[in-house]
Amino acid sequence: MTSLFDNSPKKAGYRFPAEWEKHEATWLTWPHKEASWPGKLDKIYAPYCEFIKVVAKGEKVRINVNDEATKAFATSKLVEAGADLSQIEFYFNPSNDAWCRDHGPAFLVNPGTAEPKMIVDWGYNAWGGKYPPFEQDDVIPTRIGDHFGLPVFHPGIVMEGGSVEFNGAGTILTSRACLLNENRNPELNQEQIETFLKECYGAEQVLWVGDGIVGDDTDGHIDDITRFVNANTVLTVLESNPLDENYLLLQENLEELKAMRLLNGEPLHILKLPMPSPVIYEDTRLPASYANFYIANAAVIVPTFRDVNDEPALEIIRQAFPDREVVGIDSTDIIWGLGSFHCLSQQEPAI
C-alpha cells in the first residue's frame, strides 16, 4: 500500500473540488437499460432531458453513448425538450447502465501544474456485484482520460461517487453502511479505507454516518442522506413520522452529525430537509430523497415526487443556495431506477 500512495494524487497536490465550485462540464451516461427501469424506460427521457436542458444553460453537458443510433435517439429527445444542442457533446463510451456518479470519472485538479486536471479511476462492481454485467461501466473513466490526454490514477479498490461527499476544504463525508460493506472491499478496514479516500481525493479527514435510507440498493450512499452546501454546512434529510422505517436511522445520523468537528475544530452547521412521503411502485419502497439534488453552474436541480413536501424542500434548498436558481424536476418515474439526478451525473471542474 505504501508504494501505491508514494505517487498518490494528494502527494502530487491534487484535490477533488466541491460540487458548487465552477464546472467545465457535467458528464452523463445515456440511459438505455430496460432492466433498470422495467416498464418505464420510455417515461424517464422527458425529465432526464429537462435536467440536461437546465444544466446546459451554465456549462457543457458531455454524454456517453453506446453508438450512433443511441446518439441519434438522444439528440431527438433533446430537441423535443428544447435543450441547447450547442452545449451538448457526445462520446462513444459503451456502457452497461446510466449511473455516471458511480462509474464516471472522478476529476481532480491542481491548477499550478503542467497537468492541471487528472482522473481517478476507482474499481466499479455495480454496488457489490448486484447488477452484472458492469465491465463496460468500469472502464469509462480511463476511456475518458485517454480521449482527453489526462493522467489516470488507479487505486485498485472499489469506490462509487455517490458514496462520498466533499466540502472542498479537506473533509469527506461518507457512510459505514456502504463503504464498510463486505461486498466492496472486504480486505480493508475503516482506517485503510480512510487512507485511500484521503490519498486519492486529496483530503485531510473522513467523517462517517451510519446508515442509508430504506430502498437504497447502494447500501447507503451519502448523496441520498446528507450533502454539503458550503464548507461548513450540510443539508440532511429527516423523517417526521416516528412510525416510518427511516425515522430512527435518520435521527441516529443527525446525532452523529452534531458530534462531528471540521478540521478547524468547528461543528457542522446543520440544515434539516424533509423526506417525501413513501414512494411505492409495484410494492417496492423507492429511495426517494430531496438530498439527491445536483449543483450545476447555473442551477441546483432537485428531484420532486408530486408530494406535499416538494415545495417546502425546494424552499429550504433555495435558502442554502441564494446565488443559484433552484429548479425542481419531477423524479417520480426516474426514481423507479433507484436513483435520481445526482446519481446520474458527475461534474468536471473548471481549471
Secondary structure, DSSP 4 states (H G I P E B T S, - for coil): -HHHHHT-TTTTT-B---TTSPEEEEEEE----GGGSTTTHHHHHHHHHHHHHHHTTTSEEEEEESSHHHHHHHHHHHHHHT--GGGEEEEE---S-S-HHHHS-EEEE-TTSSS-EEEE--B--HHHHTS---HHHHTHHHHHHHHHT--EE---SB--GGG-EE-SSSEEEEEHHHHT-TTT-TT--HHHHHHHHHHHHT-SEEEEE----TT-TTS--GGGTEEEEETTEEEEEE---TTSTTHHHHHHHHHHHHH-B-TTSPBPEEEEEEPPSP-EETTEE----TT--EE-SSEEEEEE-SSTTHHHHHHHHHHH-TTSEEEEEE-TTGGGGT--HHHHEEEEE--
